[in-house]
Amino acid sequence: MKTHVYDKFLFSCANSILLDIEDFELYLRVFARMQSDGAFAHEFRSPGIIFHIVNSGRGIIEYEGTGIEAGPGTMFIFWTDNKVKHYDFPDSPWDYTWFWLAGKSSLRVLSLAGLTPDKLVYDISNCKGFLQTMQNVTECLENRNFSSFYPMCAAWMLVEALMNELSDKDNLARVTDIAKASRIFIENSPLSAISVDTLAAHFKVNRSTVFRLFKNAFGISPKEYIDKFRFEKACQMLSDKNFTIKEIAASCGFENQCYFSIAFQKRFSMSPSQWRHKK
């Protein structure tokens, strides 16, 4: 049920004379203020990456069967294709600012800032830098005092402010690409100690985040890349007859010589010894 909902659109690309911003990496598509008289309920599948920052009021955000209470200082993000339901309490109506970030690289930019679909709700009540940036954007748009480049500038300012604030709170900020950093980490760490859990712990994200970013960047999972690198290293060491099969297995991170031999046979259709003699 929707009751007396008011949206004040401070900015929308749909009715603004702008540059051809569809070609830009990141830009602000919509910036608005929303208010209700209470008992406002809405369920939708987000057309893009839409941020909601609660100014006052309380309610519930529901996603995948889980309900999370939201109040002043709560930020929740609707990601593309996420089906999310939210509603406010009758005696505590919503008042929040919302904006829509778009662009060719919007998902990638936000992931580098530590914002991914793995987490939808954040407490930003103490993120004074971001809240001030949002207020600055609001005032600029209300005064209509901006150039055609402002939608791009505003988007980058908002993301940068969030990254700087959240890095101290949830360890979410990333100044490097996690996928590329993970590959470098794999290639420069002892193979006996590397795993997807190791990567997740090192970069302070969960396994699914490491998997998704790595798979998107390189077309294979981090586990597949680790195995590939282990076998490549094993083949290099097999070319040097000073190493025993047992030493190679241990150095390349296999549980034991027997497991290494079975895995090698399965991958190359020959045993490590046969591969060594063939060379």
HUBEL-V410287 format. One record per residue. N is the residue number from 1. PHI is phi in whole degrees, 0 to 359 (* if undefined). PSI is psi in whole degrees, -180 to 180 (NA if undefined). OMEGA is omega in whole degrees, -180 to 180 (none if undefined). Layout:
# HUBEL-V410287
((N	PHI	PSI	OMEGA) (N	PHI	PSI	OMEGA))
This chain:
# HUBEL-V410287
((1	*	134	177) (2	247	132	-179) (3	230	115	172) (4	46	62	178) (5	265	135	-179) (6	239	124	176) (7	248	124	176) (8	255	102	-178) (9	278	106	179) (10	283	-27	180) (11	202	139	174) (12	210	131	179) (13	298	-26	-175) (14	296	-30	-178) (15	237	29	179) (16	238	145	176) (17	273	108	-174) (18	226	177	171) (19	292	172	176) (20	285	78	-170) (21	286	-11	180) (22	300	-21	-179) (23	275	-6	-177) (24	275	155	-177) (25	292	-37	-177) (26	207	135	177) (27	204	162	178) (28	272	116	-177) (29	269	-40	179) (30	215	144	173) (31	219	124	-173) (32	210	170	177) (33	237	136	-177) (34	234	140	177) (35	221	151	175) (36	222	168	177) (37	266	8	179) (38	107	154	-179) (39	61	38	177) (40	268	124	180) (41	233	138	-178) (42	212	137	176) (43	230	127	-179) (44	203	164	175) (45	256	116	-172) (46	299	133	176) (47	280	-8	-179) (48	195	-155	-180) (49	260	105	-172) (50	242	125	-179) (51	261	138	174) (52	237	128	177) (53	240	115	-176) (54	283	122	177) (55	271	-40	177) (56	202	164	-177) (57	94	168	179) (58	221	154	180) (59	189	-164	-177) (60	234	137	172) (61	253	126	179) (62	243	130	179) (63	212	126	-180) (64	51	43	175) (65	82	0	-180) (66	251	132	178) (67	255	132	-180) (68	235	126	-180) (69	285	137	-180) (70	236	139	179) (71	216	-167	-179) (72	307	130	-179) (73	91	1	177) (74	272	134	172) (75	244	128	174) (76	233	146	-173) (77	241	129	173) (78	262	115	-179) (79	269	157	179) (80	310	128	177) (81	74	0	173) (82	288	130	175) (83	264	111	-173) (84	233	143	176) (85	243	139	174) (86	214	150	179) (87	205	150	179) (88	258	164	180) (89	280	144	-178) (90	305	-36	-177) (91	263	8	180) (92	215	70	-172) (93	295	152	179) (94	293	144	163) (95	216	110	-179) (96	214	158	174) (97	263	137	177) (98	225	147	177) (99	215	156	-175) (100	243	120	176) (101	260	135	-179) (102	221	-179	-180) (103	130	160	-176) (104	300	-33	-176) (105	244	23	-175) (106	300	-44	180) (107	297	-43	-179) (108	294	-44	180) (109	300	-45	-179) (110	292	-34	178) (111	294	-36	177) (112	292	-28	176) (113	277	-2	178) (114	92	8	-179) (115	257	113	-179) (116	225	164	-180) (117	297	-8	178) (118	295	-25	-178) (119	226	125	-176) (120	256	-25	-171) (121	238	135	-179) (122	226	149	172) (123	263	110	-179) (124	245	21	-177) (125	300	-27	179) (126	254	11	-180) (127	273	73	-172) (128	296	-35	180) (129	296	-44	179) (130	292	-44	-180) (131	298	-36	178) (132	290	-41	177) (133	300	-43	179) (134	297	-39	178) (135	294	-40	178) (136	298	-42	179) (137	296	-43	180) (138	302	-48	-178) (139	295	-40	180) (140	297	-43	-179) (141	288	-37	178) (142	297	-37	-179) (143	277	-6	-178) (144	55	35	-176) (145	252	71	-179) (146	208	158	-179) (147	267	179	178) (148	295	-19	180) (149	274	-10	-173) (150	299	-37	178) (151	304	-35	177) (152	287	-47	-179) (153	299	-45	-178) (154	298	-42	180) (155	299	-46	-180) (156	294	-38	179) (157	296	-42	-180) (158	295	-43	180) (159	293	-43	180) (160	297	-42	180) (161	297	-41	178) (162	296	-44	-179) (163	300	-45	-179) (164	295	-37	-178) (165	285	-47	-173) (166	286	-21	-179) (167	297	-31	-180) (168	274	-14	-175) (169	257	-53	-175) (170	245	8	-180) (171	57	39	-175) (172	265	-22	-173) (173	291	145	178) (174	224	123	177) (175	265	-5	176) (176	231	163	178) (177	286	120	-177) (178	299	-38	-179) (179	297	-49	-180) (180	294	-40	179) (181	296	-35	178) (182	295	-42	179) (183	297	-43	178) (184	298	-41	179) (185	299	-44	179) (186	298	-45	-174) (187	284	-11	-178) (188	235	18	178) (189	242	155	175) (190	301	124	-176) (191	295	-21	179) (192	289	-14	-175) (193	241	8	-175) (194	258	141	177) (195	199	172	177) (196	297	-37	177) (197	297	-38	178) (198	298	-45	179) (199	297	-46	-179) (200	299	-43	-180) (201	293	-40	-178) (202	295	-43	-178) (203	267	1	175) (204	58	46	173) (205	227	174	178) (206	272	169	-177) (207	301	-40	-177) (208	293	-33	177) (209	293	-46	177) (210	301	-46	-179) (211	300	-49	-175) (212	295	-47	-178) (213	294	-41	-179) (214	292	-45	-179) (215	296	-41	179) (216	296	-37	-176) (217	281	-39	-170) (218	238	-4	176) (219	81	-2	176) (220	226	160	-180) (221	284	159	177) (222	299	-34	177) (223	296	-43	178) (224	296	-38	-180) (225	291	-41	178) (226	300	-46	179) (227	298	-44	179) (228	301	-45	-179) (229	293	-38	179) (230	298	-45	-179) (231	291	-36	176) (232	297	-43	178) (233	295	-40	179) (234	298	-42	179) (235	297	-39	177) (236	298	-44	-178) (237	289	-31	177) (238	294	-25	178) (239	289	-18	178) (240	257	109	-174) (241	286	1	176) (242	284	-18	179) (243	264	135	175) (244	278	162	178) (245	300	-38	-180) (246	296	-43	180) (247	295	-39	180) (248	294	-44	180) (249	301	-45	-179) (250	293	-42	-177) (251	293	-32	-176) (252	267	6	172) (253	89	18	176) (254	272	150	-174) (255	300	-41	180) (256	197	175	-177) (257	297	-40	-179) (258	298	-48	180) (259	297	-41	179) (260	299	-45	-178) (261	296	-41	179) (262	294	-45	-179) (263	294	-39	180) (264	295	-44	179) (265	300	-42	-179) (266	294	-36	-176) (267	279	-39	-173) (268	246	0	-179) (269	60	30	174) (270	199	157	-179) (271	282	164	176) (272	303	-40	180) (273	295	-42	178) (274	296	-40	179) (275	295	-41	179) (276	297	-45	-179) (277	291	-34	179) (278	297	-35	-180) (279	285	NA	none))
